[in-house]
């Protein structure tokens, strides 16, 4: 490890505890790295233990001294999500963020070819997990005083296409649920006579790209795609702004349609 790789003595998230759901994929791995670099204690979860272990190890190795842990969590069960949140808050004394990166995609050649079985899959992956993490982490985030609930969504939720009906509808539902959480934080702040105690926000991408995907498709331009490292930096930067500026916002990381 070089001097430039060393963990700084302080960072913008020094002392913060941030949970990352769906942490095993490329976006998750980049987010773990970015949060660890910023000084956060990172608590990662995924349903794939092998990929999760690899992502956690990479973050630890890149930022020696950073606390990055991994736990296999099935977020399709509310009780399991609540146990994860309670366990994390008990161990570290606080939770300052939940970054929701659980994803999945199903599509069809045309609207008429849509298979409603795809909706069942996407409902669980894209909606149910958001419901469970938001319900489990709302209390700890509010107690943080500067918490963030971050959902990564897709531009297709705003402008659905014929072959992506199930996917776009599921993403739109997840966004609406997150905005309801934001309103809960807004009301809590209003009742206390101050700003929201936490913020819920949606980061919107067209699609994500990473080094391995570029290597697989060297001739592709990936127009409008967001690199996972840029997404991770956007996530980490959310704590540098006041809760009232972040709460209830949809932030586009790709040109709006």
C-alpha positions as a Markdown table, in Angstrom:
| # | Residue | x | y | z |
|---|---|---|---|---|
| 1 | Unk | 0.0 | 0.0 | 0.0 |
| 2 | Unk | 1.4 | 3.4 | -1.0 |
| 3 | Unk | 1.2 | 6.6 | 1.0 |
| 4 | Unk | -1.6 | 7.9 | -1.3 |
| 5 | Unk | -3.6 | 4.8 | -0.5 |
| 6 | Unk | -3.4 | 5.3 | 3.2 |
| 7 | Unk | -6.5 | 6.1 | 5.2 |
| 8 | Unk | -6.6 | 9.7 | 6.3 |
| 9 | Unk | -6.8 | 10.4 | 10.0 |
| 10 | Unk | -10.1 | 12.2 | 9.4 |
| 11 | Unk | -12.6 | 12.2 | 6.5 |
| 12 | Unk | -15.9 | 13.7 | 5.7 |
| 13 | Unk | -17.6 | 10.7 | 7.1 |
| 14 | Unk | -15.3 | 10.0 | 10.0 |
| 15 | Unk | -17.2 | 8.4 | 12.8 |
| 16 | Unk | -20.3 | 7.7 | 10.6 |
| 17 | Unk | -21.8 | 4.2 | 10.3 |
| 18 | Unk | -23.2 | 3.4 | 6.8 |
| 19 | Unk | -25.0 | 0.3 | 5.8 |
| 20 | Unk | -25.0 | -0.8 | 2.2 |
| 21 | Unk | -27.7 | -3.3 | 0.9 |
| 22 | Unk | -26.9 | -5.2 | -2.3 |
| 23 | Unk | -23.2 | -4.5 | -1.7 |
| 24 | Unk | -21.7 | -7.4 | -3.7 |
| 25 | Unk | -22.1 | -6.1 | -7.3 |
| 26 | Unk | -19.8 | -3.6 | -9.1 |
| 27 | Unk | -21.8 | -0.6 | -7.8 |
| 28 | Unk | -21.7 | -2.0 | -4.3 |
| 29 | Unk | -17.9 | -2.7 | -4.4 |
| 30 | Unk | -17.3 | 0.9 | -5.6 |
| 31 | Unk | -19.5 | 2.3 | -2.9 |
| 32 | Unk | -17.8 | 0.4 | -0.2 |
| 33 | Unk | -14.5 | 1.8 | -1.4 |
| 34 | Unk | -15.7 | 5.4 | -1.5 |
| 35 | Unk | -17.4 | 5.3 | 1.9 |
| 36 | Unk | -14.3 | 3.6 | 3.5 |
| 37 | Unk | -12.0 | 6.2 | 1.9 |
| 38 | Unk | -14.3 | 9.0 | 3.5 |
| 39 | Unk | -13.7 | 7.5 | 6.9 |
| 40 | Unk | -17.0 | 5.7 | 7.5 |
| 41 | Unk | -17.5 | 2.4 | 9.2 |
| 42 | Unk | -19.2 | 0.4 | 6.5 |
| 43 | Unk | -21.6 | -2.5 | 7.2 |
| 44 | Unk | -22.3 | -4.3 | 3.9 |
| 45 | Unk | -25.0 | -6.9 | 3.2 |
| 46 | Unk | -25.9 | -9.1 | 0.3 |
| 47 | Unk | -27.6 | -12.4 | -0.4 |
| 48 | Unk | -24.4 | -13.7 | -2.2 |
| 49 | Unk | -21.8 | -14.5 | 0.5 |
| 50 | Unk | -18.9 | -15.2 | -1.9 |
| 51 | Unk | -19.2 | -12.0 | -3.9 |
| 52 | Unk | -19.9 | -10.0 | -0.7 |
| 53 | Unk | -16.7 | -11.3 | 0.9 |
| 54 | Unk | -14.7 | -10.3 | -2.2 |
| 55 | Unk | -16.1 | -6.8 | -2.2 |
| 56 | Unk | -15.5 | -6.3 | 1.6 |
| 57 | Unk | -12.0 | -7.7 | 1.3 |
| 58 | Unk | -11.2 | -5.3 | -1.6 |
| 59 | Unk | -12.4 | -2.3 | 0.5 |
| 60 | Unk | -10.4 | -3.3 | 3.5 |
| 61 | Unk | -7.3 | -3.9 | 1.4 |
| 62 | Unk | -7.5 | -0.6 | -0.4 |
| 63 | Unk | -8.1 | 1.3 | 2.8 |
| 64 | Unk | -6.0 | -0.3 | 5.5 |
| 65 | Unk | -7.4 | 0.4 | 8.9 |
| 66 | Unk | -11.0 | 1.1 | 7.6 |
| 67 | Unk | -13.7 | -0.9 | 9.3 |
| 68 | Unk | -15.7 | -2.7 | 6.6 |
| 69 | Unk | -17.8 | -5.7 | 7.5 |
| 70 | Unk | -20.1 | -8.0 | 5.6 |
| 71 | Unk | -23.2 | -10.0 | 6.5 |
| 72 | Unk | -25.4 | -12.3 | 4.4 |
| 73 | Unk | -28.9 | -10.8 | 4.8 |
| 74 | Unk | -32.1 | -11.9 | 3.1 |
| 75 | Unk | -33.9 | -8.6 | 2.7 |
| 76 | Unk | -37.0 | -10.3 | 1.3 |
| 77 | Unk | -38.0 | -10.8 | 5.0 |
| 78 | Unk | -38.9 | -7.8 | 7.1 |
| 79 | Unk | -37.9 | -9.4 | 10.4 |
| 80 | Unk | -34.5 | -10.2 | 9.0 |
| 81 | Unk | -34.0 | -6.6 | 7.8 |
| 82 | Unk | -35.1 | -5.3 | 11.3 |
| 83 | Unk | -32.6 | -7.7 | 12.9 |
| 84 | Unk | -29.8 | -6.4 | 10.7 |
| 85 | Unk | -30.6 | -2.8 | 11.6 |
| 86 | Unk | -31.0 | -3.5 | 15.3 |
| 87 | Unk | -27.7 | -5.5 | 15.4 |
| 88 | Unk | -25.8 | -2.8 | 13.6 |
| 89 | Unk | -27.1 | 0.0 | 15.8 |
| 90 | Unk | -26.4 | -2.0 | 18.9 |
| 91 | Unk | -22.8 | -2.9 | 17.8 |
| 92 | Unk | -21.8 | 0.6 | 16.6 |
| 93 | Unk | -24.1 | 2.8 | 18.6 |
| 94 | Unk | -25.6 | 4.6 | 15.6 |
| 95 | Unk | -26.5 | 4.3 | 11.9 |
| 96 | Unk | -26.0 | 7.2 | 9.7 |
| 97 | Unk | -26.9 | 5.8 | 6.3 |
| 98 | Unk | -28.5 | 3.1 | 4.3 |
| 99 | Unk | -27.5 | 2.8 | 0.7 |
| 100 | Unk | -29.9 | 0.6 | -1.3 |
| 101 | Unk | -28.3 | -1.0 | -4.3 |
| 102 | Unk | -30.4 | -4.2 | -4.6 |
| 103 | Unk | -31.2 | -4.5 | -8.3 |
| 104 | Unk | -32.4 | -6.8 | -11.0 |
| 105 | Unk | -33.8 | -6.6 | -14.5 |
| 106 | Unk | -36.4 | -8.3 | -16.6 |
| 107 | Unk | -37.5 | -7.2 | -20.1 |
| 108 | Unk | -39.3 | -8.3 | -23.2 |
| 109 | Unk | -39.2 | -7.8 | -27.0 |
| 110 | Unk | -42.5 | -5.9 | -26.9 |
| 111 | Unk | -45.3 | -4.8 | -24.6 |
| 112 | Unk | -47.5 | -7.7 | -25.7 |
| 113 | Unk | -44.7 | -10.1 | -24.9 |
| 114 | Unk | -44.4 | -9.0 | -21.3 |
| 115 | Unk | -44.3 | -12.0 | -18.9 |
| 116 | Unk | -46.1 | -11.2 | -15.7 |
| 117 | Unk | -43.8 | -13.6 | -13.9 |
| 118 | Unk | -41.1 | -11.0 | -14.4 |
| 119 | Unk | -43.2 | -8.6 | -12.4 |
| 120 | Unk | -43.3 | -11.1 | -9.5 |
| 121 | Unk | -39.5 | -11.2 | -9.5 |
| 122 | Unk | -39.0 | -7.5 | -9.8 |
| 123 | Unk | -41.6 | -6.7 | -7.2 |
| 124 | Unk | -39.5 | -8.6 | -4.7 |
| 125 | Unk | -36.1 | -7.4 | -5.8 |
| 126 | Unk | -36.9 | -3.7 | -6.5 |
| 127 | Unk | -39.9 | -2.9 | -4.2 |
| 128 | Unk | -40.1 | -5.4 | -1.3 |
| 129 | Unk | -36.5 | -4.9 | -0.4 |
| 130 | Unk | -36.9 | -1.1 | -0.4 |
| 131 | Unk | -40.0 | -1.5 | 1.8 |
| 132 | Unk | -38.1 | -3.7 | 4.3 |
| 133 | Unk | -34.9 | -1.6 | 4.5 |
| 134 | Unk | -36.8 | 1.7 | 4.8 |
| 135 | Unk | -39.0 | 0.4 | 7.6 |
| 136 | Unk | -36.1 | -1.3 | 9.4 |
| 137 | Unk | -33.8 | 1.7 | 9.2 |
| 138 | Unk | -36.1 | 4.7 | 9.5 |
| 139 | Unk | -35.8 | 4.9 | 13.3 |
| 140 | Unk | -32.0 | 4.5 | 13.5 |
| 141 | Unk | -31.5 | 7.1 | 10.7 |
| 142 | Unk | -33.8 | 9.6 | 12.4 |
| 143 | Unk | -31.8 | 9.1 | 15.7 |
| 144 | Unk | -28.6 | 9.8 | 13.8 |
| 145 | Unk | -29.5 | 13.4 | 13.3 |
| 146 | Unk | -27.7 | 13.5 | 9.9 |
| 147 | Unk | -28.8 | 10.2 | 8.3 |
| 148 | Unk | -29.3 | 9.4 | 4.6 |
| 149 | Unk | -31.5 | 6.8 | 2.9 |
| 150 | Unk | -30.3 | 6.5 | -0.7 |
| 151 | Unk | -32.1 | 4.6 | -3.4 |
| 152 | Unk | -30.5 | 4.2 | -6.8 |
| 153 | Unk | -33.1 | 4.2 | -9.5 |
| 154 | Unk | -33.4 | 4.2 | -13.3 |
| 155 | Unk | -34.4 | 6.8 | -15.8 |
| 156 | Unk | -36.8 | 4.3 | -17.2 |
| 157 | Unk | -39.1 | 4.9 | -14.2 |
| 158 | Unk | -39.8 | 8.4 | -15.6 |
| 159 | Unk | -40.2 | 7.3 | -19.3 |
| 160 | Unk | -41.1 | 3.6 | -19.5 |
| 161 | Unk | -40.5 | 1.8 | -22.8 |
| 162 | Unk | -42.7 | -0.9 | -24.3 |
| 163 | Unk | -40.3 | -3.8 | -23.4 |
| 164 | Unk | -39.6 | -2.6 | -19.9 |
| 165 | Unk | -43.1 | -2.2 | -18.4 |
| 166 | Unk | -42.5 | -4.4 | -15.3 |
| 167 | Unk | -39.0 | -3.0 | -14.6 |
| 168 | Unk | -40.1 | 0.7 | -15.0 |
| 169 | Unk | -43.2 | 0.2 | -12.9 |
| 170 | Unk | -41.2 | -1.5 | -10.1 |
| 171 | Unk | -38.6 | 1.3 | -10.1 |
| 172 | Unk | -41.3 | 4.0 | -10.1 |
| 173 | Unk | -43.0 | 2.3 | -7.1 |
| 174 | Unk | -39.7 | 2.1 | -5.2 |
| 175 | Unk | -39.1 | 5.8 | -5.9 |
| 176 | Unk | -42.6 | 6.6 | -4.6 |
| 177 | Unk | -42.0 | 4.6 | -1.4 |
| 178 | Unk | -38.7 | 6.4 | -0.9 |
| 179 | Unk | -40.5 | 9.8 | -1.3 |
| 180 | Unk | -42.9 | 8.7 | 1.4 |
| 181 | Unk | -40.0 | 8.0 | 3.7 |
| 182 | Unk | -38.7 | 11.5 | 2.9 |
| 183 | Unk | -42.0 | 13.0 | 3.9 |
| 184 | Unk | -41.8 | 11.1 | 7.2 |
| 185 | Unk | -38.4 | 12.8 | 7.9 |
| 186 | Unk | -39.8 | 16.2 | 6.8 |
| 187 | Unk | -42.7 | 15.9 | 9.2 |
| 188 | Unk | -40.4 | 14.8 | 12.1 |
| 189 | Unk | -38.3 | 17.9 | 11.5 |
| 190 | Unk | -41.4 | 20.2 | 11.3 |
| 191 | Unk | -42.8 | 18.7 | 14.5 |
| 192 | Unk | -39.5 | 19.4 | 16.3 |
| 193 | Unk | -39.2 | 22.9 | 14.9 |
| 194 | Unk | -36.1 | 22.2 | 12.8 |
| 195 | Unk | -34.8 | 20.5 | 9.7 |
| 196 | Unk | -35.4 | 16.9 | 8.9 |
| 197 | Unk | -33.4 | 14.6 | 11.2 |
| 198 | Unk | -32.5 | 12.6 | 8.2 |
| 199 | Unk | -32.9 | 12.6 | 4.4 |
| 200 | Unk | -34.2 | 10.2 | 1.9 |
| 201 | Unk | -33.2 | 10.7 | -1.7 |
| 202 | Unk | -33.2 | 9.0 | -5.1 |
| 203 | Unk | -30.1 | 8.9 | -7.4 |
| 204 | Unk | -31.2 | 8.3 | -11.0 |
| 205 | Unk | -29.0 | 6.7 | -13.7 |
| 206 | Unk | -29.7 | 5.5 | -17.2 |
| 207 | Unk | -27.6 | 2.4 | -16.6 |
| 208 | Unk | -24.3 | 1.6 | -14.9 |
| 209 | Unk | -21.0 | 0.8 | -16.4 |
| 210 | Unk | -17.8 | -0.6 | -14.9 |
| 211 | Unk | -14.3 | -1.7 | -16.0 |
| 212 | Unk | -15.2 | -5.3 | -16.5 |
| 213 | Unk | -18.2 | -4.4 | -18.7 |
| 214 | Unk | -16.0 | -2.1 | -20.8 |
| 215 | Unk | -13.5 | -4.9 | -21.3 |
| 216 | Unk | -16.3 | -7.2 | -22.4 |
| 217 | Unk | -17.5 | -4.7 | -25.0 |
| 218 | Unk | -14.5 | -2.6 | -26.1 |
| 219 | Unk | -16.4 | -1.0 | -29.0 |
| 220 | Unk | -19.4 | 0.2 | -27.0 |
| 221 | Unk | -19.8 | 3.9 | -26.2 |
| 222 | Unk | -22.2 | 3.4 | -23.2 |
| 223 | Unk | -23.7 | 6.8 | -24.0 |
| 224 | Unk | -25.4 | 8.3 | -20.9 |
| 225 | Unk | -24.3 | 5.5 | -18.6 |
| 226 | Unk | -22.9 | 6.3 | -15.2 |
| 227 | Unk | -19.7 | 4.8 | -14.1 |
| 228 | Unk | -20.0 | 3.0 | -10.8 |
| 229 | Unk | -17.1 | 5.1 | -9.3 |
| 230 | Unk | -19.0 | 8.3 | -10.2 |
| 231 | Unk | -22.2 | 6.8 | -8.5 |
| 232 | Unk | -20.1 | 6.0 | -5.4 |
| 233 | Unk | -18.7 | 9.5 | -5.2 |
| 234 | Unk | -22.3 | 10.9 | -5.6 |
| 235 | Unk | -23.5 | 8.7 | -2.7 |
| 236 | Unk | -20.6 | 9.7 | -0.4 |
| 237 | Unk | -21.1 | 13.4 | -1.2 |
| 238 | Unk | -24.7 | 13.3 | 0.1 |
| 239 | Unk | -23.6 | 13.8 | 3.7 |
| 240 | Unk | -21.8 | 17.1 | 2.9 |
| 241 | Unk | -25.1 | 18.9 | 2.3 |
| 242 | Unk | -27.8 | 19.8 | 4.9 |
| 243 | Unk | -30.6 | 17.3 | 5.3 |
| 244 | Unk | -33.2 | 19.8 | 4.1 |
| 245 | Unk | -31.4 | 20.2 | 0.7 |
| 246 | Unk | -31.2 | 16.4 | 0.2 |
| 247 | Unk | -34.5 | 15.2 | 1.6 |
| 248 | Unk | -37.2 | 14.4 | -0.9 |
| 249 | Unk | -35.0 | 15.0 | -4.0 |
| 250 | Unk | -34.5 | 13.1 | -7.2 |
| 251 | Unk | -30.9 | 13.7 | -8.4 |
| 252 | Unk | -30.1 | 12.8 | -12.0 |
| 253 | Unk | -26.7 | 11.4 | -12.7 |
| 254 | Unk | -27.5 | 11.2 | -16.4 |
| 255 | Unk | -29.3 | 13.7 | -18.7 |
| 256 | Unk | -33.0 | 13.8 | -18.1 |
| 257 | Unk | -35.2 | 12.4 | -20.8 |
